[in-house]
Amino acid sequence: LQQLALSLFAGQSSVDLRGQSLGEDLPEALAAALLASRQLHALNLSSNGITVEGMRAFLPGLTQHPSLRDLDLSGNLLRCKGVVLLAPTAGQLPALQRLSLADNGIQVHGGLHVGHLVRQSRSLLELDVSQNSLDDFA
């Protein structure tokens, strides 16, 4: 899986893996590919069933990726726990301008962490949290 992920990222500035049913093993391979590729600007992982475990495996690669500008994680199963894991990392990505967390089952607790992400980020211009169970408090 790691070799497959590395080949997908080799020389690419944009990778679209939406709707590929990646499962729980591939996020770890994607993390390794992210570590090896410093030129990726856009990554679409929407509608892949990524859960909190998948996010935990994916974060090491994301943490070290300075050029990522667009990350689409919509339509996954991150829920609040996945957002709690993601928020500190995404907030520190120096080039991240667009983040989609739409339709991830995020509720108020996760929404609070999204708020921390927004305050922490110096580059985020667009955030999509639609189709989640957030209220005005979050």
C-alpha positions in Angstrom: 0.0 0.0 0.0 2.8 2.4 0.8 4.4 1.9 -2.7 1.0 2.6 -4.3 0.5 5.8 -2.3 4.0 6.9 -3.1 3.4 6.4 -6.8 0.1 8.3 -6.6 1.9 11.3 -5.1 5.1 11.2 -7.2 5.5 14.5 -9.0 1.9 15.6 -8.4 0.7 18.9 -7.1 -2.9 17.7 -6.8 -4.2 14.3 -5.8 -7.9 13.4 -6.0 -8.9 10.2 -4.2 -12.5 11.0 -3.5 -14.9 8.1 -3.2 -12.2 5.4 -3.3 -13.2 3.6 0.0 -9.7 3.9 1.3 -10.4 2.0 4.5 -8.3 2.2 7.6 -4.9 0.9 6.2 -4.4 3.4 3.4 -4.3 6.6 5.6 -1.0 5.3 7.1 0.4 4.8 3.6 -0.9 8.2 2.6 1.0 9.7 5.6 4.2 8.2 4.4 3.6 9.5 0.9 2.9 13.0 2.2 6.2 12.9 4.1 8.0 12.0 0.8 6.2 14.6 -1.3 6.7 18.3 -0.5 5.1 19.7 -3.6 1.5 18.6 -3.0 -0.9 21.6 -3.0 -4.3 19.9 -3.1 -5.5 16.6 -1.6 -9.1 15.4 -1.9 -10.0 12.5 0.4 -13.7 13.1 0.5 -16.2 10.3 0.8 -13.8 7.6 1.8 -15.1 6.4 5.2 -12.1 7.8 7.0 -12.7 7.4 10.8 -10.8 8.7 13.8 -8.4 5.8 13.5 -7.7 6.7 9.9 -7.2 10.3 10.9 -4.8 9.3 13.6 -2.7 7.3 11.1 -2.8 10.1 8.5 -1.7 13.0 10.8 2.1 12.3 10.9 2.3 12.9 7.2 0.0 15.9 7.3 2.0 17.5 10.1 5.1 17.7 8.0 3.5 19.0 4.8 4.2 22.7 4.5 2.8 23.3 1.0 -0.7 21.9 1.3 -3.2 24.6 0.4 -6.5 22.6 -0.1 -7.6 19.6 2.0 -11.0 18.0 1.4 -12.1 15.6 4.1 -15.9 16.0 3.5 -18.2 13.0 3.6 -16.1 10.9 6.0 -16.7 9.6 9.5 -14.4 11.9 11.5 -17.0 12.9 14.1 -15.9 15.0 17.0 -12.9 12.8 18.0 -11.4 13.0 14.5 -11.8 16.8 14.5 -10.2 17.0 17.9 -7.2 15.2 16.5 -7.1 17.2 13.2 -7.6 20.7 14.5 -4.1 21.4 16.1 -2.3 20.0 13.1 -4.5 21.8 10.5 -4.2 25.0 12.4 -0.4 24.9 12.1 -0.2 24.2 8.3 1.4 27.4 7.0 -0.2 27.3 3.5 -3.6 25.8 4.2 -6.2 28.0 2.6 -9.2 25.7 2.1 -10.5 23.0 4.4 -13.7 21.0 4.0 -15.1 19.1 6.9 -18.6 19.0 5.6 -20.8 16.0 6.4 -18.6 14.4 9.0 -21.0 14.0 11.9 -19.4 16.9 13.8 -21.3 18.1 16.8 -20.8 21.0 19.2 -17.7 19.7 20.9 -16.0 19.2 17.6 -17.2 22.6 16.5 -15.4 24.2 19.4 -12.1 22.6 18.1 -12.9 23.8 14.6 -13.1 27.3 16.2 -9.7 26.9 17.8 -8.3 25.8 14.4 -9.7 29.0 12.8 -8.2 31.2 15.4 -4.8 29.4 15.2 -4.5 29.4 11.4 -2.7 32.3 9.7 -3.6 31.2 6.2 -7.1 29.6 6.2 -9.5 31.5 3.9 -12.3 29.0 3.4 -13.8 26.5 5.8 -16.8 24.2 5.0 -18.5 22.6 8.0 -21.9 22.3 6.4 -24.1 19.2 6.9 -22.9 18.7 10.5 -24.9 19.0 13.7 -23.5 22.3 14.9 -25.6 25.0 16.5 -25.0 28.7 17.0 -23.0 28.1 20.1 -20.2 26.3 18.2 
